[in-house]
Amino acid sequence: MSLLHPGDDGRAPCATRPSGDDGRAQPNGGAQPKGGAQPNGGAQPKGGAQPNGGAQIKGGAQPNGRSPGDKTGRGARHATPRAPRTTRRTTPRTGPRLRTVAVVTCAVLAVVLLLQGGLGLGENGSGPEPAGSRPPAVGGRCAPTALLEPPCGAWFGAFVPHSKDDLAEKVRDYERRIGRKLDIVYAYHDMSPVQGSRLEGQLLTPEEQRVAAEGHLLLLSWESKWWGGTRARQPTWKQIADGDLDAAVIDVQAARVKEFGEKVFLSFDLEMDTRTPANGTPEDYVRAYRHIHDRFRELGVTNVVWTWTTTGYLEHADLIKRMYPGDDYVDWVAYNQYNYYRCHKADWLTFAETQRATHAWIRENISDDKPLMLSEFGTADDPSRPGRQADWYAQVPRTLKDLEGVKAALQWNYRDPGPHCDLALARDESWASLRKAVSDPYLNQPLG
């Protein structure tokens, strides 16, 4: 996805995804991996012509000739909600003091309920601010695991369009509209050396650290590209695997992540199944991924949750299997599935139909126990039926509970290239539907 592309003069761009090798630099804090021509000059991971020469990655007929809904998830189970604690009623005594205590108690409870409903005070008491869905907690059966897996439900996150210096502001704006705090915020980076004020290749920018300090987890997508660089500057998987980028890029970023200290999700070359052969062979990718992982470990970086992100496009099934680095190198498995509709001249698919076939295949062919992440999900709008997008989001919580092992879902609130490819929430009705969907207790962790 691409809107505006800044020059290398440090001017803040509109949030974008990688462009082609046309000398246009990308943004730091969330540059998008979908947009315009890709740095390799090839097909788009999503949008426009697909890597297979025209078949749709998501939407319409599936590679096996069936819709995703024709294939059910293996071993799906419905999460059992936490049973409410029961209390014994007693008959209160009467009297002025107890009536006063009762009034004060009710006032306190009203404030608590208001905060639980997602309304609090903004910065400096200036206005509504969504309450956090991840309150500080240590221990307890619902506390996240060491790999940030929530045992009692699923995280909710999003990609929020932004420029270099307003990520925190845009995240807060998004949160106000959905009435709650995001658990995970998604951002994108290339593998250019850190140079001056250029932030594209700088993991954990000041804005990202600010977002983390405000109570969010970060998912950082790190791409083997130099956005705006010449073709000669584009790193290949073989170069990465051979250690050619260690001194200038890998070691520098490892040190930054280690110094940050807090755990972050890190994905290397999301949708890698669309990047071959331009970046190398599937075996080159595996070697490059493992090299980065091992290099971080050698440098003492222990706060990375390694997240492997594919398209989940089942026509790439054999390719995806060849590009899996192995259980010892992956903590979470992620995939990106959409209802593209007119964007790819496809049939309208429900949220369940976009997810079930890929979920079942991942569980059978990649991992039957790794936590899963819907690292990008969303739907196009249907202008002929204005309520259709809202109805689509209303089904999200119910389906998520039936997707065994899915522990995070991130809404993509932006667009893909091409006509009819805007995947952002299109109208107030859609926002209201998403707001209700993400208020579901399953997406609000009872930590502690």
C-alpha positions in Angstrom: 0.0 0.0 0.0 1.3 3.4 -0.8 0.1 6.9 -0.6 2.9 9.4 -0.4 6.5 8.7 -0.4 9.0 11.1 1.3 12.4 12.0 0.0 15.5 11.3 2.0 15.2 14.8 3.5 13.5 13.7 6.7 10.1 15.1 5.8 7.3 13.2 7.4 5.4 11.1 5.0 1.9 9.8 5.0 2.1 6.2 6.3 2.9 3.9 3.4 4.2 0.6 2.5 7.3 -0.1 0.4 7.6 1.4 -3.0 9.6 0.3 -6.0 13.2 1.1 -6.7 12.4 4.6 -7.8 14.4 6.4 -5.2 11.4 7.2 -3.0 12.1 6.6 0.6 9.6 5.0 3.0 8.4 6.1 6.4 9.8 4.9 9.6 6.9 4.3 12.0 4.8 1.9 10.1 5.9 1.8 6.5 3.6 -0.5 4.7 4.6 -3.8 3.0 1.8 -3.4 0.4 1.9 -0.6 -2.0 2.8 0.5 -5.4 5.5 -1.5 -7.1 7.5 -3.5 -4.7 11.2 -2.9 -4.2 11.9 -6.0 -6.2 9.8 -4.7 -9.0 7.6 -7.7 -8.9 4.1 -8.7 -7.9 2.3 -7.3 -4.9 1.8 -9.5 -1.8 -1.8 -8.3 -1.8 -3.5 -6.1 -4.4 -3.2 -5.8 -8.1 -1.8 -8.8 -10.0 -0.9 -11.7 -7.8 2.3 -13.6 -7.7 0.8 -16.6 -9.4 0.0 -14.6 -12.4 -3.5 -13.5 -11.6 -5.2 -15.9 -9.1 -6.4 -14.1 -6.1 -4.5 -14.6 -2.9 -7.6 -14.1 -0.8 -11.1 -14.0 -2.0 -13.2 -15.8 -4.6 -12.4 -19.4 -5.4 -9.6 -21.0 -3.5 -6.7 -22.9 -5.0 -8.5 -26.2 -4.4 -11.6 -25.0 -6.2 -13.6 -24.6 -3.0 -14.4 -21.6 -0.9 -12.6 -21.4 2.5 -15.8 -22.3 4.2 -15.7 -25.8 2.6 -12.9 -26.7 4.9 -13.4 -26.9 8.6 -10.7 -26.3 11.2 -9.2 -29.5 12.8 -9.7 -29.8 16.5 -11.6 -26.5 16.8 -12.9 -25.8 20.2 -14.9 -23.0 21.8 -13.1 -21.3 24.6 -14.8 -21.6 27.9 -15.3 -18.2 29.6 -14.1 -17.7 33.1 -16.8 -18.4 35.6 -18.0 -15.3 37.5 -17.3 -15.3 41.2 -20.5 -15.6 43.2 -21.1 -13.5 46.3 -23.5 -14.0 49.2 -26.2 -11.4 49.8 -26.7 -10.1 53.3 -29.3 -7.8 54.6 -27.5 -4.5 55.3 -28.1 -2.6 58.5 -29.6 0.8 58.3 -28.5 4.1 59.7 -26.9 7.4 58.6 -23.3 6.2 58.6 -24.1 3.1 56.6 -26.2 5.1 54.1 -23.3 7.4 53.7 -20.9 4.5 53.1 -23.3 3.0 50.6 -23.5 6.3 48.7 -19.7 6.5 48.6 -19.4 2.8 47.6 -21.9 3.2 44.8 -20.0 6.3 43.5 -16.7 4.3 43.5 -18.4 1.4 41.7 -19.8 3.7 39.1 -16.3 5.1 38.3 -15.0 1.5 38.1 -17.8 0.5 35.7 -17.2 3.6 33.6 -13.5 2.7 33.3 -14.3 -0.9 32.4 -16.6 0.4 29.7 -13.7 2.0 28.0 -14.0 5.6 29.1 -11.5 7.5 31.2 -9.7 10.8 31.2 -7.4 11.8 28.4 -4.0 13.4 28.8 -4.2 16.4 31.2 -7.9 15.5 31.8 -8.7 16.9 28.4 -11.3 14.4 27.3 -12.3 10.8 26.8 -9.5 8.2 26.7 -10.1 4.5 26.4 -9.2 2.4 29.4 -6.4 -0.1 29.0 -7.3 -3.7 28.1 -3.9 -4.8 29.5 -3.8 -3.6 33.1 -0.5 -4.2 35.0 -0.5 -7.7 36.4 1.9 -10.3 37.6 1.1 -13.9 37.9 -2.3 -15.5 37.9 -3.7 -18.1 35.5 -4.5 -15.5 32.8 -1.2 -13.7 32.8 0.6 -13.8 29.5 3.2 -16.5 29.1 6.9 -15.8 28.5 6.1 -15.8 24.7 3.3 -13.3 25.3 0.6 -15.8 24.7 -2.7 -14.8 26.5 -4.2 -18.0 28.1 -7.7 -16.7 28.5 -8.5 -15.2 25.1 -6.8 -13.3 22.3 -5.1 -10.0 21.9 -6.6 -7.3 19.7 -4.4 -5.1 17.7 -4.3 -3.0 14.5 -2.2 -1.3 11.9 -3.0 2.4 12.2 -1.9 4.7 9.3 0.5 7.4 10.5 3.5 9.5 9.7 7.0 9.5 11.2 6.1 11.6 14.3 2.5 11.0 15.1 2.2 7.2 15.7 1.1 7.6 19.3 -1.4 10.3 18.4 -2.9 8.2 15.6 -3.1 5.1 17.9 -5.0 7.2 20.5 -7.4 8.5 17.8 -8.1 4.9 16.7 -8.6 3.8 20.3 -11.1 6.6 21.0 -13.2 5.3 18.1 -13.2 1.7 19.2 -13.6 2.5 22.9 -10.6 0.6 24.2 -6.9 0.3 24.2 -5.1 -1.7 21.5 -3.1 -4.7 22.9 -0.7 -4.7 19.8 0.4 -2.0 17.5 1.9 -3.0 14.1 4.8 -1.1 12.5 7.1 -1.8 9.5 10.8 -1.2 8.8 13.3 -1.9 6.1 16.9 -3.1 6.5 18.7 0.1 5.6 21.5 1.2 8.0 20.5 3.7 10.6 21.6 7.0 9.2 20.9 10.4 10.8 17.2 11.3 11.0 16.2 8.5 8.6 14.1 6.1 10.7 13.0 3.5 8.1 15.7 1.1 9.2 15.5 1.9 12.9 13.6 -0.6 15.0 12.0 0.9 18.0 11.9 4.5 17.0 11.1 7.1 19.7 7.5 7.1 18.6 7.3 3.3 18.9 8.9 3.4 22.3 6.4 6.0 23.3 3.5 3.8 22.2 5.0 0.9 24.2 5.3 3.1 27.2 1.6 3.8 27.0 0.8 0.2 27.5 1.0 -1.5 24.1 2.8 -4.5 22.8 4.6 -3.9 19.5 4.7 -6.1 16.4 7.7 -5.0 14.2 7.8 -6.2 10.6 11.4 -6.2 9.4 11.9 -6.4 5.6 14.9 -7.3 3.6 14.6 -4.1 1.6 16.1 -0.7 1.4 13.1 1.5 0.6 14.2 4.2 -1.8 17.5 2.6 -2.3 19.0 1.6 -5.6 18.7 -2.0 -6.8 22.3 -2.5 -5.9 21.5 -1.7 -2.3 18.7 -4.2 -1.9 19.8 -7.0 0.4 19.3 -10.6 -0.6 18.6 -13.5 1.6 21.9 -15.0 0.7 23.8 -11.9 1.8 21.9 -11.9 5.1 22.6 -15.6 5.6 26.3 -15.1 4.8 26.6 -12.4 7.5 27.1 -9.5 5.0 24.7 -7.3 6.9 25.8 -8.2 10.4 28.0 -5.2 11.2 25.9 -2.5 9.6 22.4 -3.7 10.2 21.8 -6.9 12.2 24.1 -6.2 15.1 23.0 -2.6 15.4 19.3 -3.5 15.6 20.0 -6.4 18.0 21.7 -3.9 20.3 18.7 -1.5 20.1 16.2 -4.3 20.9 18.3 -5.6 23.7 18.6 -2.1 25.2 14.8 -1.6 24.9 14.4 -4.5 27.3 10.7 -5.1 26.9 9.5 -8.0 24.8 8.5 -7.3 21.2 7.0 -9.4 18.4 9.5 -9.4 15.5 8.7 -10.7 12.0 11.3 -11.1 9.3 10.0 -10.6 5.7 6.3 -11.1 6.2 4.6 -12.8 3.3 7.9 -14.3 2.2 6.1 -16.6 -0.1 5.5 -13.6 -2.5 9.2 -12.6 -2.4 10.8 -15.5 -4.2 12.6 -15.7 -6.6 13.4 -12.0 -6.4 15.0 -12.2 -3.0 16.3 -15.7 -3.4 15.2 -19.3 -3.0 13.0 -20.7 -0.2 16.1 -22.3 1.2 17.9 -18.9 1.1 15.1 -17.4 3.1 15.3 -20.2 5.8 19.0 -19.6 6.1 18.6 -15.9 6.4 15.8 -16.2 9.0 17.8 -18.6 11.1 20.9 -16.4 10.8 19.1 -13.4 12.2 17.6 -15.5 15.0 21.0 -17.0 15.9 22.8 -13.7 15.6 20.4 -12.1 18.1 20.9 -15.0 20.4 24.7 -14.8 20.2 24.4 -11.1 21.1 22.3 -11.8 24.2 18.9 -10.6 22.9 16.3 -12.5 24.8 13.3 -10.1 24.5 12.2 -11.1 21.0 9.1 -13.2 20.3 9.9 -14.6 16.9 6.8 -14.3 14.6 6.7 -16.0 11.2 4.2 -14.3 8.9 3.0 -15.8 5.6 0.1 -14.9 3.3 -1.7 -18.1 4.1 -2.6 -18.3 0.4 -3.1 -22.0 -0.1 -2.0 -22.0 -3.7 1.4 -21.3 -2.2 1.0 -24.3 0.2 4.1 -26.2 -0.9 6.2 -23.0 -1.0 5.1 -22.0 2.4 6.1 -25.3 3.9 9.5 -25.0 2.3 10.0 -21.6 3.9 9.1 -22.5 7.5 12.3 -22.1 9.5 11.4 -24.8 12.0 9.8 -25.0 15.4 13.0 -24.1 17.2 13.1 -20.8 15.4 9.4 -19.7 15.5 7.4 -18.7 18.6 4.2 -17.6 16.8 2.8 -18.5 13.3 1.0 -15.6 11.6 -0.9 -15.2 8.4 -2.9 -12.5 6.5 -6.3 -13.2 5.1 -8.9 -10.7 3.8 -12.3 -10.3 2.2 -11.1 -8.5 -0.9 -14.4 -8.6 -2.7 -14.3 -6.1 -5.7 -10.6 -5.4 -5.1 -9.9 -8.8 -6.7 -13.3 -9.2 -8.5 -14.0 -12.0 -6.0 -17.2 -13.2 -4.2 -18.0 -11.6 -0.9 -16.6 -13.8 1.9 -17.6 -13.8 5.5 -14.9 -13.4 8.2 -15.1 -17.2 8.9 -14.7 -18.0 5.2 -11.6 -15.9 5.0 -10.0 -17.8 7.9 -11.0 -21.4 8.3 -9.3 -23.1 5.4 -5.9 -21.4 6.1 -6.3 -22.1 9.8 -6.9 -25.8 9.2 -4.0 -26.0 6.7 -1.6 -24.3 9.1 -2.6 -26.6 12.0 -2.1 -29.7 9.8 1.0 -28.7 7.9 3.0 -26.1 9.9 2.3 -26.4 13.6 -0.4 -28.0 15.7 0.5 -26.2 18.9 2.2 -22.8 18.2 0.1 -19.8 19.0 -1.4 -18.3 15.9 -1.9 -14.7 14.9 -4.2 -13.1 12.4 -1.5 -10.5 11.7 -3.7 -8.7 9.2 -7.4 -9.1 8.7 -10.1 -6.9 7.3 -12.7 -6.4 4.6 -13.4 -4.2 1.7 -16.6 -2.1 1.7 -19.7 -2.8 -0.4 -21.1 0.6 -1.4 -24.3 -1.1 -2.8 -25.0 -2.5 0.7 -23.7 0.0 3.2 -24.3 -2.2 6.2 -22.4 -5.2 4.9 -19.0 -4.2 6.3 -20.5 -3.6 9.7 -22.2 -7.1 9.6 -18.8 -8.6 8.6 -17.0 -7.3 11.7 -19.9 -8.3 14.0 -19.0 -11.9 13.3 -15.4 -11.6 14.4 -15.6 -12.6 18.1 -17.7 -15.7 17.5 -15.4 -17.0 14.8 -12.2 -16.2 16.7 -13.4 -18.4 19.6 -13.7 -21.3 17.2 -10.2 -20.9 15.6 -8.2 -23.1 17.9 -4.9 -21.5 19.0 -5.5 -18.0 17.5 -4.3 -15.8 20.2 -4.1 -12.4 18.4 -6.0 -10.6 15.7 -4.9 -7.3 14.1 -7.2 -5.2 12.0 -5.8 -3.7 8.9 -7.3 -0.2 8.7 -5.8 1.0 5.4 -5.9 0.1 1.7 -4.3 -2.0 -0.9 -3.3 -0.7 -4.3 -5.8 -0.8 -7.1 -9.4 0.2 -7.6 -11.9 -0.8 -4.9 -9.1 -1.9 -2.6 -9.7 0.3 0.4 -9.8 -2.1 3.3 -10.3 0.7 6.0 -13.5 1.1 8.0 -15.7 3.0 5.6 -18.4 4.6 7.7 -19.6 5.2 11.3 -21.7 2.1 11.2 -18.6 0.0 10.6 -16.7 1.7 13.4 -19.7 1.1 15.7 -19.7 -2.6 14.8 -16.0 -3.0 15.3 -16.3 -1.2 18.6 -18.9 -3.7 19.8 -16.9 -6.7 18.5 -13.7 -5.8 20.3 -15.6 -5.2 23.6 -16.2 -8.9 23.7 -14.6 -10.3 26.9 -12.6 -12.8 24.8 -10.6 -9.9 23.4 -10.2 -8.2 26.7 -7.8 -10.2 28.8 -8.5 -10.6 32.6 -4.8 -10.5 33.4 -3.7 -11.5 36.8 
